[in-house]
Amino acid sequence: MEMSGENKRGEREENIKGTQEDGRRKGERNMKKLEHTEINLESIRSMEKDGRSLKAREKEDNT
């Protein structure tokens, strides 16, 4: 069974829209992951600073 040219074009446009929507959702998921990664990095850096300051205080106490 053959489809008319109009139906084929409409189907293709729907496929393109679906693909674009999938891409947008994937992009949003990746942005959320990136935000969480940045938050984790910031907390790790602050913990490292706190750890260094604790070590510095211990050295001062020992001298």
PyMOL Python script that loads the backbone (N, CA, C, O; Angstrom):
from pymol import cmd

cmd.read_pdbstr("""\
ATOM      1  N   MET A   1       0.851  -1.186   0.000  1.00  0.00           N
ATOM      2  CA  MET A   1       0.000   0.000   0.000  1.00  0.00           C
ATOM      3  C   MET A   1       0.890   1.240   0.000  1.00  0.00           C
ATOM      4  O   MET A   1       1.779   1.381   0.840  1.00  0.00           O
ATOM      5  N   GLU A   2       0.637   2.138  -0.959  1.00  0.00           N
ATOM      6  CA  GLU A   2       1.467   3.330  -1.077  1.00  0.00           C
ATOM      7  C   GLU A   2       0.851   4.482  -0.299  1.00  0.00           C
ATOM      8  O   GLU A   2      -0.369   4.620  -0.212  1.00  0.00           O
ATOM      9  N   MET A   3       1.731   5.305   0.265  1.00  0.00           N
ATOM     10  CA  MET A   3       1.259   6.495   0.960  1.00  0.00           C
ATOM     11  C   MET A   3       1.369   7.674   0.001  1.00  0.00           C
ATOM     12  O   MET A   3       2.251   7.705  -0.856  1.00  0.00           O
ATOM     13  N   SER A   4       0.487   8.621   0.146  1.00  0.00           N
ATOM     14  CA  SER A   4       0.602   9.810  -0.689  1.00  0.00           C
ATOM     15  C   SER A   4       1.809  10.612  -0.214  1.00  0.00           C
ATOM     16  O   SER A   4       2.275  10.438   0.912  1.00  0.00           O
ATOM     17  N   GLY A   5       2.310  11.488  -1.076  1.00  0.00           N
ATOM     18  CA  GLY A   5       3.471  12.302  -0.717  1.00  0.00           C
ATOM     19  C   GLY A   5       3.225  13.142   0.523  1.00  0.00           C
ATOM     20  O   GLY A   5       4.136  13.357   1.322  1.00  0.00           O
ATOM     21  N   GLU A   6       1.998  13.617   0.689  1.00  0.00           N
ATOM     22  CA  GLU A   6       1.657  14.457   1.838  1.00  0.00           C
ATOM     23  C   GLU A   6       1.760  13.668   3.138  1.00  0.00           C
ATOM     24  O   GLU A   6       2.274  14.180   4.133  1.00  0.00           O
ATOM     25  N   ASN A   7       1.279  12.429   3.141  1.00  0.00           N
ATOM     26  CA  ASN A   7       1.358  11.600   4.340  1.00  0.00           C
ATOM     27  C   ASN A   7       2.806  11.281   4.691  1.00  0.00           C
ATOM     28  O   ASN A   7       3.180  11.310   5.864  1.00  0.00           O
ATOM     29  N   LYS A   8       3.623  10.976   3.686  1.00  0.00           N
ATOM     30  CA  LYS A   8       5.030  10.675   3.948  1.00  0.00           C
ATOM     31  C   LYS A   8       5.724  11.877   4.572  1.00  0.00           C
ATOM     32  O   LYS A   8       6.493  11.734   5.523  1.00  0.00           O
ATOM     33  N   ARG A   9       5.451  13.062   4.032  1.00  0.00           N
ATOM     34  CA  ARG A   9       6.081  14.277   4.549  1.00  0.00           C
ATOM     35  C   ARG A   9       5.621  14.529   5.988  1.00  0.00           C
ATOM     36  O   ARG A   9       6.427  14.882   6.848  1.00  0.00           O
ATOM     37  N   GLY A  10       4.350  14.349   6.239  1.00  0.00           N
ATOM     38  CA  GLY A  10       3.817  14.552   7.588  1.00  0.00           C
ATOM     39  C   GLY A  10       4.438  13.584   8.579  1.00  0.00           C
ATOM     40  O   GLY A  10       4.755  13.953   9.709  1.00  0.00           O
ATOM     41  N   GLU A  11       4.611  12.337   8.145  1.00  0.00           N
ATOM     42  CA  GLU A  11       5.231  11.337   9.017  1.00  0.00           C
ATOM     43  C   GLU A  11       6.685  11.702   9.297  1.00  0.00           C
ATOM     44  O   GLU A  11       7.167  11.580  10.423  1.00  0.00           O
ATOM     45  N   ARG A  12       7.370  12.151   8.252  1.00  0.00           N
ATOM     46  CA  ARG A  12       8.770  12.555   8.424  1.00  0.00           C
ATOM     47  C   ARG A  12       8.884  13.727   9.393  1.00  0.00           C
ATOM     48  O   ARG A  12       9.779  13.757  10.238  1.00  0.00           O
ATOM     49  N   GLU A  13       7.969  14.696   9.265  1.00  0.00           N
ATOM     50  CA  GLU A  13       7.989  15.853  10.167  1.00  0.00           C
ATOM     51  C   GLU A  13       7.744  15.419  11.609  1.00  0.00           C
ATOM     52  O   GLU A  13       8.369  15.947  12.530  1.00  0.00           O
ATOM     53  N   GLU A  14       6.844  14.468  11.810  1.00  0.00           N
ATOM     54  CA  GLU A  14       6.599  13.944  13.158  1.00  0.00           C
ATOM     55  C   GLU A  14       7.841  13.251  13.705  1.00  0.00           C
ATOM     56  O   GLU A  14       8.178  13.404  14.879  1.00  0.00           O
ATOM     57  N   ASN A  15       8.519  12.488  12.852  1.00  0.00           N
ATOM     58  CA  ASN A  15       9.749  11.818  13.281  1.00  0.00           C
ATOM     59  C   ASN A  15      10.809  12.834  13.679  1.00  0.00           C
ATOM     60  O   ASN A  15      11.507  12.649  14.676  1.00  0.00           O
ATOM     61  N   ILE A  16      10.930  13.901  12.906  1.00  0.00           N
ATOM     62  CA  ILE A  16      11.915  14.945  13.216  1.00  0.00           C
ATOM     63  C   ILE A  16      11.566  15.613  14.544  1.00  0.00           C
ATOM     64  O   ILE A  16      12.438  15.827  15.386  1.00  0.00           O
ATOM     65  N   LYS A  17      10.282  15.942  14.727  1.00  0.00           N
ATOM     66  CA  LYS A  17       9.848  16.571  15.982  1.00  0.00           C
ATOM     67  C   LYS A  17      10.129  15.659  17.168  1.00  0.00           C
ATOM     68  O   LYS A  17      10.591  16.117  18.214  1.00  0.00           O
ATOM     69  N   GLY A  18       9.850  14.365  17.006  1.00  0.00           N
ATOM     70  CA  GLY A  18      10.108  13.414  18.082  1.00  0.00           C
ATOM     71  C   GLY A  18      11.581  13.319  18.406  1.00  0.00           C
ATOM     72  O   GLY A  18      11.964  13.243  19.573  1.00  0.00           O
ATOM     73  N   THR A  19      12.410  13.323  17.374  1.00  0.00           N
ATOM     74  CA  THR A  19      13.853  13.252  17.578  1.00  0.00           C
ATOM     75  C   THR A  19      14.356  14.511  18.279  1.00  0.00           C
ATOM     76  O   THR A  19      15.201  14.438  19.171  1.00  0.00           O
ATOM     77  N   GLN A  20      13.829  15.666  17.868  1.00  0.00           N
ATOM     78  CA  GLN A  20      14.231  16.915  18.516  1.00  0.00           C
ATOM     79  C   GLN A  20      13.809  16.932  19.979  1.00  0.00           C
ATOM     80  O   GLN A  20      14.560  17.391  20.840  1.00  0.00           O
ATOM     81  N   GLU A  21      12.615  16.435  20.261  1.00  0.00           N
ATOM     82  CA  GLU A  21      12.115  16.378  21.639  1.00  0.00           C
ATOM     83  C   GLU A  21      12.985  15.439  22.477  1.00  0.00           C
ATOM     84  O   GLU A  21      13.330  15.759  23.615  1.00  0.00           O
ATOM     85  N   ASP A  22      13.339  14.283  21.913  1.00  0.00           N
ATOM     86  CA  ASP A  22      14.217  13.349  22.620  1.00  0.00           C
ATOM     87  C   ASP A  22      15.553  14.011  22.920  1.00  0.00           C
ATOM     88  O   ASP A  22      16.093  13.863  24.017  1.00  0.00           O
ATOM     89  N   GLY A  23      16.083  14.737  21.952  1.00  0.00           N
ATOM     90  CA  GLY A  23      17.360  15.420  22.140  1.00  0.00           C
ATOM     91  C   GLY A  23      17.281  16.484  23.213  1.00  0.00           C
ATOM     92  O   GLY A  23      18.213  16.650  24.000  1.00  0.00           O
ATOM     93  N   ARG A  24      16.165  17.209  23.247  1.00  0.00           N
ATOM     94  CA  ARG A  24      15.982  18.247  24.259  1.00  0.00           C
ATOM     95  C   ARG A  24      15.935  17.630  25.656  1.00  0.00           C
ATOM     96  O   ARG A  24      16.557  18.135  26.590  1.00  0.00           O
ATOM     97  N   ARG A  25      15.185  16.526  25.788  1.00  0.00           N
ATOM     98  CA  ARG A  25      15.095  15.862  27.100  1.00  0.00           C
ATOM     99  C   ARG A  25      16.455  15.330  27.536  1.00  0.00           C
ATOM    100  O   ARG A  25      16.823  15.432  28.706  1.00  0.00           O
ATOM    101  N   LYS A  26      17.195  14.764  26.595  1.00  0.00           N
ATOM    102  CA  LYS A  26      18.524  14.240  26.926  1.00  0.00           C
ATOM    103  C   LYS A  26      19.436  15.387  27.367  1.00  0.00           C
ATOM    104  O   LYS A  26      20.213  15.240  28.310  1.00  0.00           O
ATOM    105  N   GLY A  27      19.337  16.519  26.684  1.00  0.00           N
ATOM    106  CA  GLY A  27      20.121  17.693  27.060  1.00  0.00           C
ATOM    107  C   GLY A  27      19.775  18.173  28.460  1.00  0.00           C
ATOM    108  O   GLY A  27      20.661  18.541  29.231  1.00  0.00           O
ATOM    109  N   GLU A  28      18.480  18.170  28.790  1.00  0.00           N
ATOM    110  CA  GLU A  28      18.060  18.590  30.132  1.00  0.00           C
ATOM    111  C   GLU A  28      18.611  17.637  31.196  1.00  0.00           C
ATOM    112  O   GLU A  28      19.066  18.080  32.250  1.00  0.00           O
ATOM    113  N   ARG A  29      18.570  16.327  30.920  1.00  0.00           N
ATOM    114  CA  ARG A  29      19.116  15.352  31.879  1.00  0.00           C
ATOM    115  C   ARG A  29      20.604  15.587  32.084  1.00  0.00           C
ATOM    116  O   ARG A  29      21.103  15.543  33.209  1.00  0.00           O
ATOM    117  N   ASN A  30      21.310  15.837  30.982  1.00  0.00           N
ATOM    118  CA  ASN A  30      22.750  16.062  31.090  1.00  0.00           C
ATOM    119  C   ASN A  30      23.056  17.337  31.873  1.00  0.00           C
ATOM    120  O   ASN A  30      24.028  17.379  32.628  1.00  0.00           O
ATOM    121  N   MET A  31      22.241  18.372  31.702  1.00  0.00           N
ATOM    122  CA  MET A  31      22.449  19.612  32.449  1.00  0.00           C
ATOM    123  C   MET A  31      22.243  19.368  33.947  1.00  0.00           C
ATOM    124  O   MET A  31      22.990  19.899  34.768  1.00  0.00           O
ATOM    125  N   LYS A  32      21.242  18.574  34.304  1.00  0.00           N
ATOM    126  CA  LYS A  32      21.009  18.268  35.713  1.00  0.00           C
ATOM    127  C   LYS A  32      22.196  17.505  36.292  1.00  0.00           C
ATOM    128  O   LYS A  32      22.633  17.781  37.409  1.00  0.00           O
ATOM    129  N   LYS A  33      22.717  16.541  35.526  1.00  0.00           N
ATOM    130  CA  LYS A  33      23.887  15.783  35.977  1.00  0.00           C
ATOM    131  C   LYS A  33      25.072  16.714  36.171  1.00  0.00           C
ATOM    132  O   LYS A  33      25.817  16.587  37.143  1.00  0.00           O
ATOM    133  N   LEU A  34      25.245  17.647  35.246  1.00  0.00           N
ATOM    134  CA  LEU A  34      26.353  18.593  35.327  1.00  0.00           C
ATOM    135  C   LEU A  34      26.215  19.473  36.561  1.00  0.00           C
ATOM    136  O   LEU A  34      27.200  19.730  37.254  1.00  0.00           O
ATOM    137  N   GLU A  35      24.993  19.937  36.841  1.00  0.00           N
ATOM    138  CA  GLU A  35      24.766  20.759  38.032  1.00  0.00           C
ATOM    139  C   GLU A  35      25.136  19.989  39.291  1.00  0.00           C
ATOM    140  O   GLU A  35      25.795  20.532  40.178  1.00  0.00           O
ATOM    141  N   HIS A  36      24.719  18.724  39.379  1.00  0.00           N
ATOM    142  CA  HIS A  36      25.039  17.911  40.554  1.00  0.00           C
ATOM    143  C   HIS A  36      26.545  17.701  40.658  1.00  0.00           C
ATOM    144  O   HIS A  36      27.095  17.721  41.759  1.00  0.00           O
ATOM    145  N   THR A  37      27.212  17.504  39.543  1.00  0.00           N
ATOM    146  CA  THR A  37      28.657  17.315  39.544  1.00  0.00           C
ATOM    147  C   THR A  37      29.352  18.570  40.062  1.00  0.00           C
ATOM    148  O   THR A  37      30.290  18.483  40.855  1.00  0.00           O
ATOM    149  N   GLU A  38      28.889  19.742  39.612  1.00  0.00           N
ATOM    150  CA  GLU A  38      29.480  20.993  40.072  1.00  0.00           C
ATOM    151  C   GLU A  38      29.272  21.178  41.562  1.00  0.00           C
ATOM    152  O   GLU A  38      30.180  21.626  42.262  1.00  0.00           O
ATOM    153  N   ILE A  39      28.086  20.840  42.059  1.00  0.00           N
ATOM    154  CA  ILE A  39      27.802  20.958  43.495  1.00  0.00           C
ATOM    155  C   ILE A  39      28.722  20.025  44.277  1.00  0.00           C
ATOM    156  O   ILE A  39      29.272  20.411  45.309  1.00  0.00           O
ATOM    157  N   ASN A  40      28.890  18.789  43.783  1.00  0.00           N
ATOM    158  CA  ASN A  40      29.758  17.831  44.459  1.00  0.00           C
ATOM    159  C   ASN A  40      31.202  18.332  44.472  1.00  0.00           C
ATOM    160  O   ASN A  40      31.891  18.207  45.484  1.00  0.00           O
ATOM    161  N   LEU A  41      31.662  18.897  43.359  1.00  0.00           N
ATOM    162  CA  LEU A  41      33.030  19.415  43.311  1.00  0.00           C
ATOM    163  C   LEU A  41      33.220  20.546  44.314  1.00  0.00           C
ATOM    164  O   LEU A  41      34.240  20.613  44.999  1.00  0.00           O
ATOM    165  N   GLU A  42      32.225  21.440  44.397  1.00  0.00           N
ATOM    166  CA  GLU A  42      32.322  22.546  45.352  1.00  0.00           C
ATOM    167  C   GLU A  42      32.397  22.020  46.784  1.00  0.00           C
ATOM    168  O   GLU A  42      33.185  22.526  47.584  1.00  0.00           O
ATOM    169  N   SER A  43      31.593  21.019  47.117  1.00  0.00           N
ATOM    170  CA  SER A  43      31.613  20.491  48.481  1.00  0.00           C
ATOM    171  C   SER A  43      32.938  19.786  48.765  1.00  0.00           C
ATOM    172  O   SER A  43      33.466  19.879  49.873  1.00  0.00           O
ATOM    173  N   ILE A  44      33.477  19.080  47.767  1.00  0.00           N
ATOM    174  CA  ILE A  44      34.772  18.419  47.947  1.00  0.00           C
ATOM    175  C   ILE A  44      35.864  19.460  48.176  1.00  0.00           C
ATOM    176  O   ILE A  44      36.717  19.296  49.049  1.00  0.00           O
ATOM    177  N   ARG A  45      35.831  20.529  47.388  1.00  0.00           N
ATOM    178  CA  ARG A  45      36.842  21.581  47.553  1.00  0.00           C
ATOM    179  C   ARG A  45      36.748  22.226  48.935  1.00  0.00           C
ATOM    180  O   ARG A  45      37.768  22.497  49.569  1.00  0.00           O
ATOM    181  N   SER A  46      35.531  22.468  49.396  1.00  0.00           N
ATOM    182  CA  SER A  46      35.396  23.075  50.718  1.00  0.00           C
ATOM    183  C   SER A  46      35.870  22.111  51.801  1.00  0.00           C
ATOM    184  O   SER A  46      36.455  22.540  52.796  1.00  0.00           O
ATOM    185  N   MET A  47      35.625  20.821  51.619  1.00  0.00           N
ATOM    186  CA  MET A  47      36.110  19.835  52.587  1.00  0.00           C
ATOM    187  C   MET A  47      37.636  19.792  52.587  1.00  0.00           C
ATOM    188  O   MET A  47      38.261  19.673  53.640  1.00  0.00           O
ATOM    189  N   GLU A  48      38.227  19.891  51.400  1.00  0.00           N
ATOM    190  CA  GLU A  48      39.690  19.896  51.312  1.00  0.00           C
ATOM    191  C   GLU A  48      40.260  21.102  52.043  1.00  0.00           C
ATOM    192  O   GLU A  48      41.257  20.983  52.755  1.00  0.00           O
ATOM    193  N   LYS A  49      39.634  22.264  51.870  1.00  0.00           N
ATOM    194  CA  LYS A  49      40.100  23.479  52.558  1.00  0.00           C
ATOM    195  C   LYS A  49      39.983  23.300  54.067  1.00  0.00           C
ATOM    196  O   LYS A  49      40.894  23.657  54.815  1.00  0.00           O
ATOM    197  N   ASP A  50      38.852  22.743  54.511  1.00  0.00           N
ATOM    198  CA  ASP A  50      38.659  22.509  55.941  1.00  0.00           C
ATOM    199  C   ASP A  50      39.706  21.531  56.458  1.00  0.00           C
ATOM    200  O   ASP A  50      40.249  21.720  57.547  1.00  0.00           O
ATOM    201  N   GLY A  51      39.988  20.499  55.692  1.00  0.00           N
ATOM    202  CA  GLY A  51      40.987  19.507  56.094  1.00  0.00           C
ATOM    203  C   GLY A  51      42.364  20.129  56.203  1.00  0.00           C
ATOM    204  O   GLY A  51      43.107  19.825  57.136  1.00  0.00           O
ATOM    205  N   ARG A  52      42.715  20.987  55.274  1.00  0.00           N
ATOM    206  CA  ARG A  52      44.017  21.655  55.326  1.00  0.00           C
ATOM    207  C   ARG A  52      44.104  22.571  56.535  1.00  0.00           C
ATOM    208  O   ARG A  52      45.131  22.631  57.210  1.00  0.00           O
ATOM    209  N   SER A  53      43.007  23.289  56.802  1.00  0.00           N
ATOM    210  CA  SER A  53      43.049  24.192  57.943  1.00  0.00           C
ATOM    211  C   SER A  53      43.144  23.411  59.254  1.00  0.00           C
ATOM    212  O   SER A  53      43.785  23.877  60.195  1.00  0.00           O
ATOM    213  N   LEU A  54      42.517  22.231  59.334  1.00  0.00           N
ATOM    214  CA  LEU A  54      42.644  21.401  60.527  1.00  0.00           C
ATOM    215  C   LEU A  54      44.093  20.937  60.711  1.00  0.00           C
ATOM    216  O   LEU A  54      44.627  20.950  61.820  1.00  0.00           O
ATOM    217  N   LYS A  55      44.718  20.528  59.602  1.00  0.00           N
ATOM    218  CA  LYS A  55      46.117  20.093  59.682  1.00  0.00           C
ATOM    219  C   LYS A  55      47.009  21.240  60.109  1.00  0.00           C
ATOM    220  O   LYS A  55      47.936  21.051  60.896  1.00  0.00           O
ATOM    221  N   ALA A  56      46.736  22.423  59.596  1.00  0.00           N
ATOM    222  CA  ALA A  56      47.545  23.590  59.968  1.00  0.00           C
ATOM    223  C   ALA A  56      47.374  23.889  61.459  1.00  0.00           C
ATOM    224  O   ALA A  56      48.349  24.210  62.139  1.00  0.00           O
ATOM    225  N   ARG A  57      46.156  23.787  61.967  1.00  0.00           N
ATOM    226  CA  ARG A  57      45.920  24.024  63.403  1.00  0.00           C
ATOM    227  C   ARG A  57      46.636  22.978  64.253  1.00  0.00           C
ATOM    228  O   ARG A  57      47.193  23.302  65.302  1.00  0.00           O
ATOM    229  N   GLU A  58      46.622  21.721  63.800  1.00  0.00           N
ATOM    230  CA  GLU A  58      47.311  20.664  64.537  1.00  0.00           C
ATOM    231  C   GLU A  58      48.808  20.929  64.589  1.00  0.00           C
ATOM    232  O   GLU A  58      49.438  20.719  65.625  1.00  0.00           O
ATOM    233  N   LYS A  59      49.382  21.387  63.487  1.00  0.00           N
ATOM    234  CA  LYS A  59      50.814  21.698  63.469  1.00  0.00           C
ATOM    235  C   LYS A  59      51.126  22.822  64.440  1.00  0.00           C
ATOM    236  O   LYS A  59      52.117  22.769  65.169  1.00  0.00           O
ATOM    237  N   GLU A  60      50.260  23.860  64.447  1.00  0.00           N
ATOM    238  CA  GLU A  60      50.474  24.979  65.369  1.00  0.00           C
ATOM    239  C   GLU A  60      50.389  24.515  66.815  1.00  0.00           C
ATOM    240  O   GLU A  60      51.172  24.957  67.656  1.00  0.00           O
ATOM    241  N   ASP A  61      49.442  23.625  67.111  1.00  0.00           N
ATOM    242  CA  ASP A  61      49.279  23.116  68.476  1.00  0.00           C
ATOM    243  C   ASP A  61      50.490  22.286  68.902  1.00  0.00           C
ATOM    244  O   ASP A  61      50.868  22.293  70.073  1.00  0.00           O
ATOM    245  N   ASN A  62      51.094  21.574  67.957  1.00  0.00           N
ATOM    246  CA  ASN A  62      52.229  20.717  68.274  1.00  0.00           C
ATOM    247  C   ASN A  62      53.529  21.491  68.441  1.00  0.00           C
ATOM    248  O   ASN A  62      54.481  20.971  69.023  1.00  0.00           O
ATOM    249  N   THR A  63      53.589  22.712  67.949  1.00  0.00           N
ATOM    250  CA  THR A  63      54.853  23.479  68.067  1.00  0.00           C
ATOM    251  C   THR A  63      54.922  24.289  69.315  1.00  0.00           C
ATOM    252  O   THR A  63      55.914  24.979  69.549  1.00  0.00           O
TER     253      THR A  63
END
""", "prot")
cmd.dss("prot")
cmd.show_as("cartoon", "prot")
cmd.util.cbc("prot")
cmd.orient("prot")
